[in-house]
């Protein structure tokens, strides 16, 4: 066991290191960078910021929290997220879970996905305090709307966009929260959630209680209730299946929506470049396009960031993104995840 003096010296060194990081933030011009060069195609990328990573700490089993500091940061509202550009060049989206009124820092948290595409592992294992990281945003596709009452459903790391909503609700608001996870130890911010929700909280640890009963949760939900759900796809499918009549459902997904019809191949015309391609059932439109036009811009490949948005001239689109508005979907698509419903699609490329 370490001697008390050794423990005190280690703690003192850690405190001095954090203070040094704070001084770097105050002394460094970590202002928004100029907008990135316009892509050759697709929507312009978000304005970028370079921020200092001042905290990288575990907040639950398999979950780390990042604190990114700067000065005069753009404001955000509950439900917003950041694009985090990792040193490898990967871009990942993380919900903001800190204080919207804090203009000096952004806080996000992420779970390690063992069989993922590498982004979460890089965040967990390769990021360290003192690094400068690029972020884009914030953007909000999951805003908290005005409603007479609310039901929140969070699964594991899905608590991150919901936590600022709970803090922002005025006193006297009618709301309830179901917070589920594999185990209690794997559920981030559990103690704060308990404090905020009190008797309004239904806590479901799967290893103790099994799967959550959304039918019971939604029983006697008043007309006009806004239901907010973020978590694994199975949890969101259950929320959709049990949604009571008269309630509205707001979802935040970790991955693109799967199509019930599966994938089929189709013909793709690139009108401006005069090319006609075939998009096989096992390929994305983006992959097919980039084989012909390698400079076509893209980033997240998950239908979240909007970098690959393209104008549609002809054909019916199977929209699978979580970003575009109905108006934007009338004449455009995100080619990283969306496909054709028709046998032929024409893009303004």
Residue pairs with C-beta under 8 A, 6 or more apart in sequence:
2 10
17 129
18 54
18 55
18 129
21 52
21 54
21 69
21 129
21 130
22 54
22 69
24 52
24 130
25 52
25 54
25 69
25 70
25 71
25 104
26 71
28 52
30 49
30 50
30 51
30 52
30 69
30 70
30 71
30 132
31 49
31 70
31 71
31 72
32 47
32 48
32 49
32 74
33 47
33 48
33 49
33 50
33 134
34 47
35 44
35 45
35 47
35 48
36 44
36 45
36 47
36 48
38 44
38 45
39 45
39 297
39 307
40 295
40 296
40 297
41 293
41 295
41 296
41 297
41 310
41 349
42 296
42 297
42 298
42 306
42 307
42 308
42 309
42 310
43 306
43 307
43 309
45 136
45 297
45 299
45 307
46 83
46 136
46 137
46 139
46 305
47 136
48 85
48 134
48 135
48 136
49 70
49 73
49 74
49 134
49 135
49 136
50 70
50 132
50 133
50 134
51 68
51 69
51 70
51 73
51 106
51 132
51 133
51 134
51 135
52 68
52 69
52 70
52 130
52 131
52 132
53 66
53 67
53 68
53 127
53 128
53 129
53 130
53 131
53 132
53 133
54 67
54 68
54 69
54 105
54 129
55 65
55 66
55 67
55 129
56 64
56 65
56 66
56 127
56 128
56 129
57 64
57 65
58 64
58 65
59 65
59 109
59 188
59 189
60 185
60 186
60 187
60 188
60 189
60 190
61 183
61 185
61 186
62 111
62 112
62 186
63 109
63 110
63 111
63 112
63 157
63 186
63 188
64 109
64 110
64 112
64 123
64 124
65 97
65 107
65 108
65 109
65 188
66 94
66 107
66 108
66 109
66 110
66 123
66 127
67 98
67 105
67 106
67 107
68 105
68 106
68 107
68 108
68 133
68 135
69 104
69 105
70 104
70 105
71 103
71 104
72 103
73 103
73 104
73 105
73 106
74 137
74 138
75 100
75 103
76 96
76 100
76 106
76 137
76 138
76 140
77 100
77 140
77 143
77 144
78 100
78 143
78 144
78 161
78 164
78 165
78 167
78 168
79 95
79 140
79 141
79 142
79 143
79 144
79 161
79 164
79 165
79 252
80 95
80 96
80 100
80 137
80 138
80 139
80 140
80 142
80 143
80 161
81 93
81 94
81 95
81 96
81 137
81 138
81 139
81 140
81 141
81 142
81 161
82 93
82 94
82 96
82 106
82 108
82 135
82 136
82 137
82 138
83 91
83 92
83 93
83 135
83 136
83 137
83 139
83 299
83 300
83 305
84 91
84 92
84 93
84 94
84 108
84 123
84 133
84 134
84 135
85 91
85 133
85 134
85 135
85 136
86 92
86 119
86 122
86 123
86 126
86 127
86 133
87 122
87 126
87 127
87 131
87 133
88 118
88 122
90 117
90 118
90 119
90 122
91 136
91 299
91 300
91 305
92 110
92 119
92 120
92 123
92 300
93 300
93 302
93 304
93 305
94 108
94 109
94 110
94 160
95 108
95 142
95 160
95 161
95 230
95 252
96 106
96 107
96 108
96 138
96 160
96 161
96 164
97 107
97 108
97 109
97 159
97 160
97 161
97 163
97 164
97 189
98 105
98 106
98 107
98 164
99 107
99 164
99 167
100 164
100 168
106 135
106 138
108 160
109 157
109 160
109 188
109 189
110 120
110 123
110 124
110 157
111 120
111 156
111 157
112 120
112 121
112 124
113 120
113 121
127 133
136 305
141 252
141 322
141 323
142 161
142 228
142 230
142 250
142 251
142 252
144 165
144 168
144 228
145 226
145 248
145 250
147 224
147 225
147 226
147 248
148 174
148 222
148 223
148 224
148 225
149 173
149 174
149 175
149 221
149 222
149 224
149 225
149 226
150 165
150 169
150 173
150 174
150 175
150 176
150 225
150 226
150 227
150 228
151 175
151 176
151 177
151 178
151 217
151 218
151 221
151 225
151 226
151 227
151 228
151 247
152 162
152 165
152 166
152 175
152 176
152 177
152 178
152 227
152 228
152 229
153 177
153 178
153 180
153 212
153 214
153 217
153 227
153 228
153 229
153 230
153 231
153 235
153 239
154 162
154 177
154 178
154 179
154 180
154 229
154 230
154 231
155 180
155 181
155 230
155 231
155 232
155 235
156 180
156 181
156 182
156 186
156 187
156 188
156 231
156 232
157 188
157 231
157 254
158 229
158 230
158 231
158 232
158 235
158 252
158 254
159 179
159 187
159 188
159 189
159 193
159 230
160 188
160 189
160 230
161 230
161 252
162 177
162 228
162 230
163 189
163 192
163 193
165 228
166 175
166 177
166 193
166 196
166 197
167 196
169 175
174 222
175 200
176 200
176 201
176 202
176 217
177 193
177 197
177 200
177 201
177 202
178 201
178 202
178 204
178 212
178 214
178 217
179 187
179 190
179 193
179 197
179 201
179 202
179 203
179 204
180 203
180 204
180 205
180 206
180 211
180 212
180 231
180 235
181 187
181 204
181 205
181 206
182 205
182 206
182 207
183 205
183 206
183 207
183 208
184 190
184 203
184 205
184 208
187 205
190 203
193 201
194 201
194 203
202 212
202 217
204 210
204 211
204 212
212 235
212 238
214 238
214 239
214 241
214 242
215 242
217 242
218 227
218 242
218 243
218 244
218 247
221 227
221 244
221 246
221 247
222 246
223 246
223 247
224 246
224 247
224 248
225 244
225 246
225 247
225 248
226 247
226 248
226 250
227 239
227 243
227 247
227 248
227 249
227 250
228 250
228 252
229 235
229 236
229 239
229 249
229 250
229 251
229 252
230 236
230 251
230 252
230 253
231 254
232 254
233 253
233 254
233 255
233 258
236 251
236 253
239 249
239 251
240 249
240 251
243 249
252 322
253 322
255 302
256 302
256 303
256 320
256 321
256 322
256 337
257 320
257 322
258 320
259 318
259 320
259 339
261 318
262 281
263 281
263 282
263 339
264 281
265 278
265 279
265 280
265 281
266 278
266 279
266 339
266 340
266 342
266 343
266 344
266 345
267 276
267 277
267 278
267 279
267 343
267 344
267 345
268 276
268 277
268 278
268 279
268 285
268 288
268 289
268 340
268 344
268 345
268 346
268 347
269 275
269 276
269 277
269 314
269 344
269 345
269 346
269 347
270 276
270 277
270 289
270 292
270 293
270 347
270 349
271 313
271 346
271 347
271 348
271 349
272 348
272 349
273 292
273 293
273 349
275 292
277 288
277 289
277 291
277 292
278 288
279 285
279 288
279 339
279 340
280 288
284 301
284 335
284 336
284 337
284 339
285 333
285 335
285 336
285 338
285 339
285 340
285 345
286 296
286 298
286 301
286 308
286 335
286 336
289 296
289 335
289 347
289 349
290 296
290 298
293 349
296 308
296 349
297 307
297 308
298 307
298 308
298 335
298 336
299 305
299 307
299 308
300 307
300 336
301 336
301 337
302 336
302 337
303 320
303 321
303 322
303 323
303 334
303 336
303 337
303 338
304 321
304 322
304 323
305 323
306 323
306 324
306 334
308 334
308 335
308 336
309 324
309 328
309 332
309 333
309 334
309 335
310 332
310 333
310 334
310 335
310 347
310 348
310 349
311 331
311 332
311 347
311 348
312 331
312 332
312 333
312 345
312 346
312 347
312 348
313 346
313 347
313 348
314 344
314 345
314 346
315 340
315 341
315 342
315 344
315 345
315 346
316 340
316 341
316 342
316 345
317 329
317 333
317 338
317 339
317 340
317 341
317 345
318 338
318 339
318 340
318 341
319 329
319 333
319 334
319 338
320 337
320 338
320 339
321 333
321 334
321 337
321 338
323 334
324 332
324 333
324 334
335 347
